[in-house]
Amino acid sequence: MRSTLRFSPPRRLLLAAILTAGLCPAWAVAQQGITVTTPPGTQPLPEVVVPNEPPPPAPAKPKANPATKPGAGAKSAAIKPGDGSLGKVTGAQSIAVLVNDEPITGYEIQQRQRLMGMGNANIGERAQANFKNLIKQKSTNDRLKAILEKTVKENEGKSREEIIAIFEKRKTEFAKGLQQQAVENARQSVMPGIRKEALEELIDERLKLQEAKKLNVVVGDEDVDKIMASIAEKNKMTAPEFAAHLKKMGADPAVMRQRFKANMSWQEVIRRKFGAQIAVNDRDVDRIVANSPGTNGDGIELQVQRIVLPIPAGVDQKIMAQRMAEGDNLAQRGGGCAQMSANATTVAGARFDNLGGRLPSAIPEPTRSLLLAAKDGEVLPPTVGAEGVEIWAVCGRKTVAADLERRQTVQAELRQKEFEVMAKKHLKDLRQDAAIEYR
């Protein structure tokens, strides 16, 4: 004989069931979503997290008034679900801004807000807080109690274990709905605050594409297709599946495509106009490589020479000052490394050392840093070392073979920084010269 489940647990037990039996899973929006990273070759863009669950279905439309004439209200007609819209938007296609006579519509601004909202760092925190508030509400407990009672009623005659299994499944679906509601409410709460940012970004993109068109360097759709396909692949989707997912989230895939197209084209503009002006200083590269964590400056090898003016122990300040003056005179004679040996012979008691290749870690501070910052062939001012007054010269340097990859990375990073400076300045100039009309 099978036992049946016939009980109506008190409210506190139901709430306990919510918290202990899976209704409140570990929360991490990033773990539940799709991470869209910046494609190679583009300006850094904010990370975009697209939650896996679509927003709650839009409320049913009210029935049309029989007296309404056909075609009436066309300007504020609701956009079809799944097309990436935010729902029924009055005047969404109206022009909000003209950028050199090129329009930006209200719909574009709203879509950009939604796309930017997906990557807003505050959404995760707000969604978590919303979810916690939802499960504490009496209405949530009442709904769960109703689900339990309905489950018991619909499955009379089944065993207790069978009914519990059915209830657990329904409870999981209920929890997903709460999570979905929490995420959507969090997203909507940040939308107003990013409208200005979205509009400014769209204005910048118009200017970038206009400049790219002038120089005939607009990237093709096939280049954008590759980026979208790469993002989809990283998220274990096909490109069509990824586009469909964005639509379910209320974001038009064309908005993301346009963003990539503008920034990729802008990179080509900067390369075309300023590429020849951007040069990376080898000394800057050497200094960064040498000072990289864990290297002790040993990413490069220095070719160095040294003149030592010995100072006897217990010497008085007068002799010390005389030796420093002699060292300063030697350093200022010029001729670089080629004359170091000859110059040393002009001072009584001076010793010349051709030290050859030395790792920076083998040279004491502050001489090490001074040598790393010096140009090849440069003679440093005199310093007091362990053996007396020292005059150092750096005659050359070479990158340690194991550190070539690091050097190339640093060169690329420095070059990119120079590009960003040029890009920022050029965009500022374009804005100053542009005709921007706000409607």
N, C-alpha and C positions, 0 to 999 in steps of 0.2 A: 504494500500500500504506500502510495506516494504522499508525502506531506505537502501542504499548500501554504503559500505565504499570505497571511491575512493580518496586516498590522498597519498602523499609521503612526510612525515615529514622531516624537515631539520635535518642535522647531529647532531646538538646540542640537539635536542629533542629526537633523538634516543638514544644518550648517556645518557640523563637524564632518559629515560625509563629503560635503563640497571640498573641504580643505584637505582631507586625508585620502580621498579615493580618486584623485586625478582631476578634479574640476579646476584646481589651481596649479597647473604644471609650472616648472621652472620657466621664468619669463626672460626672453631675450629676443627682441624684435629682429636683430641682425641674424640670429640663428633660424628664424622662421621666414627669412626673406631671401631675395636675390640681390647680390652685391654687384653693382655696376661700377667697374673701375675705369679710370681715365685711360683712353687708348694711347698707344705710343705715338709720339710726335705732336701731341696736342698740349695746349696750356693746361696747367693743373686745374682740374675741376673737382668740386666737392664730391665725396663718395655718395652714391645714391642707393638706398636700401628699399627694395620693393617687396613688401610683405606678400606672403604666398596666398593669403585669403583675399578675395574681392570684397569691395565695400558692400554694406547691406543693400538689398534691392530697394529701388526707389519706390515711394508710396504710389499706389494706384492713381492714375489720372482721373479727375472728376469727369463725369459724362458731359458731352458737349451740349450746350444750350441749343435746343431745336431752333431757336430764333436766330442763331448766329449764321451769318451769311458765309457761303463757301469762300475760302481764302482769307477770311478776316483773321487778324492777329498773326499774320505770317511772319512779321518782323521779330516776334518774341516766341516763335514756335519752339517746342521742346525738341532737343536734339536726341536722336535715336540712342537707346541704351547700347553700351558697348562700343561706341565710336570714340571713346576717350573724353567725353564731355563731362561737365559737372552737373548735368541735369538741365532743367529748364532755366535758361538764362535770358533775362530781358535785355535786349540790345547787345548781345554778346558779339555780334558781328559789326557793331558800330566802331568807327575809327576813334582810337584814343589818342594817338600821337602820329604826327607826320615827321619822318626823318628824311630830309632832302626830298620831299614830296612822296616818299615811300611810306605807306601806312602800317601802323601796328594796331590790331583790333583788340577789343576787350576780351574776345575769346582766346587770343594768343596769350594775353597777360594771365588769364585764369589758368590756362594750361601750363604755363611756365611756373606759376605759383604751385600747382599740384606736383609738378616734376621736382621742383626745389624742395617742396615740403616732404617728399619721400626721403630725402637725404638729411633732413633736419635732425640734429643731434638731440633735440628736446623731445622728439616724438616718442622715443623709447621710454623715457622717464614718465612722460605724461600718460602714455598708454598703460604703463604699469600701475600708476596711481589710479587711473580710471577703472582698471580691472579690479583693484582691491576695493574700491568704493562700490562697484557693482555687486560683488559677492557679499558685501555687508548689508545690502539693502533688503528690507523685509519682502519687497516684491519679488526679488530673486529667489528667496527661500520659498515663498508661496508658489512660484512657478515650478520649482523643483519638486515640491510636495505634490502639486497637481500632476506632474509627470509620473511620479511614483504611483499615485492612486490610479491613474489611467492605465499604467502598465499592469498593475495587479488586477484591475477590473477586466482588461482585455485578455488576460492570460489565466483565468480561473481554471483550476484543474491541473495546472502545470506544477512542477516541483519548485521548491523554494530556490534551489540553485539555478534553475532555468529562468525564473522570473528575475533574480538578481542579475544574471548575465544580460538579459534584455534591458534592464534598467541601467546597467553600467554603460551600455552602448548608447542609449538615449542621453544619458548624463554627459557623455563625452561630446556628443553633438551639441548639446546645450552649452557646454563650456566653450566650444569653438565659436559659437555665436556670440558669447560674451566677449571673448577675445577680439573678435572681428569688430564688434561695436566699440570696444575700448580703443582700438587702433584708429578707426575711422574718426571717432570723436577727437582724439589727440591730433590727428592730421588737420581736421577742420579748424581746430583751435589756433594753429600756428599760421593758417593761411592769411589772415588780414595783416599780420606783422611783416610778411615778406612780399607784399604787393609792390612796394617801391623798389625793392631789390630786384624783383622779377622784371619790372619795367625798365630799370636802368640796364639790366643785362641784355634785354631785347634791343634797346637803342644801340648799345655797343655792338651787338651782332649785326645790326643793319649797316652800321658804319664799316665794320670789318669786311662784310661781303661786298659792299659798294666799292671799297678800295681794291679788293681782290679782283672784281670785274674789270676795273680800270687797267689793272696790270695783267689781266688774262691768266690768273693763277687760281681760279676757283677749282677746288678739288671735285672730281667727278662722283656721281652717285655710286659707282662701283667701289670707290675707296671707302665711302661711308658704309656700304653693304658689308665690306670686309670687317669693319669695326663692330658693327651690330652682330654679325655672325660669330665673331670672336667672343663677344660678351655672352651671347646665347650659349655657346659651347662651354664656357667656363661655368655656366649655371645649369649645365646638363639639359639644354633645350635646343631645339632647332630654331632658326631665325623666325619662321612663322609662329611657332609656339611662344617665343619670347614676345613678339609683337602682340599676339592675342592676350598674353598675360598682362601687358601694360594697359591694354584697352579695358580689361576687367577691373583694373585698379583705377580706372578713370583718367588715365594719362594717354594722350595721343602719341603713338610712336613717332609720328612726324616731328614732334617737338624735340625729342631726343636726337633725331637725325639732323635737324636743323642746327642744333647746338654743336654737334660734332663737326658738321660741315663748316660752320662759321669759324670755329677755332682752328681747324686744320688748314683752312684757306688763309687765315690770319698768319699762321706760322710761315706759309709760303710768301706772304707779303713781306714780312720782316726779313726773311732770308734774301729775297730779291733786292730790297731797298738798302739793307744794312749789313748783309753778310760779309762784304769786303772790309767793313769798318771794325768788325769784331775780332780782336786778337787776344789770345790768352798769354800772359807773361809766364815764361818758364820758371822764374824765381818764385812766383806765387804758387805754382804747382809744386815745386820742390818743398817750399815751406809747409804747405798743407800735408803733403805726403810724409814729410819728416816728422811732423807733429801729430800724426795719426795715433789714436790710442793703441798702446801695446807695442809701438815700433821704437820708442826712444829716439826717434829721428833717424833710424837706420834704414829708411826706405831708399836713401841715396848714399853714395860714397863720395867724400870730398877729397880733392887733391890739394894738399896744403903745404905751406912753407912757414918757417918761423925763425926770427932772430931773437936771441936771448942776451940781455945785458945783465950779467950776474951781479948780485948784491950780497956782500958778506953779511953774516949774522951779526946783529947788534949794531948795524950801521945807523948813523944819525940822520935826521931829517934833511940836512943840507945835501948829503951825498945822494939820498933818495930823490930829491928834487932835481939834482943834476942828471941822474940817470933817466928820469922821466923826460927831461928836456931833450936829451940825446935821442931817446926813443921817438919823441914827437918829430924831431928833425929827420930821422930815418923814414918815418911813415910818410912824410910830406915830400920826399925827394922824387917820387913818381917812378915810372918804369915798370911797375908791377912785379910779377914773379921773375921776369927776365933779369931784373937788376937787384933782386934781394941779396944774392950772394956777394956781388960786388960792393953793394952798400954796406954790408956787414963789416967789410975789411977797413972801412974808414973810421971805425970807432974802436978804441982800445978795449980789449977784453971781450968784444962781442963774439957770439957764436952763431953760425948759420946752420939750420937743420932743414933738410929737404925731407919732409915726413912722408911724402907720397900719399897713397890712398888711406883715408881714415874714416871709419864710421863715426857719425856725429856723437854717438853715445860714449865714445872713447875720449871726447874732448870736453873739458869742464866748462860749466857756465861761469860767466856770461859769454865766453868766447864762442861756445857752440851756436847760440842763437845769432850772434853777430855774423858768424861765417855763413850760416844758412841764409841770412837776409842779404848778404853782400853779393855784388856782381862778380863774375869770374874775372880774375886779374886784379881785384881790388885789395888794397892793403889797409888793414884795420888800424885804428889809433892804438897807442901803447896801453897795455894793462899790466898790473902786477900779478905775476903768477908764483908758483911754488919755487922756481929757480931764480926769479928776479923780474926785471921788466921785459915783457914779451911783445913782439910785433908780429902779428899773424897776417898771412895773405892766403886767399883762396884762389887757386890756379885753375880749377875746373871741377866738374862733378859728373857723376853718372848714376843712373838709376839701377838699383840692385835688381837683377833679373826677376826675382820672385815678386817684385813689387810693380812690375810693368802694368799689370791689370789695374791696380789701384791708381796708378798715375793717369791712365787713360780715363778712368772714371772721374777723377778730379778734373781733368781737362774738360770733359763733357759737362760737368756740373758748373764750372766757371763760365763756360761758353753759354750755357743755358741762362745763367744769371744775367749775363750781358745782353742776351736776346730779350729777356723780360724787361730790363731797364729800357731798351730801345722801343719795345712794343708798347710799354706804358706811356712813354713820352709821345710816340706817334699817335696813339689813340687819343691822348689829351689834345693834341694839335687838331686832329680830325673833328673832335667835339667842338672845339672853339670855332672852327670854320663852318660847321654844319648849321643848316636851318632846321631847328627842332621846334615843332609847333604842337603844343599840348591842347587837346580839344576838351 
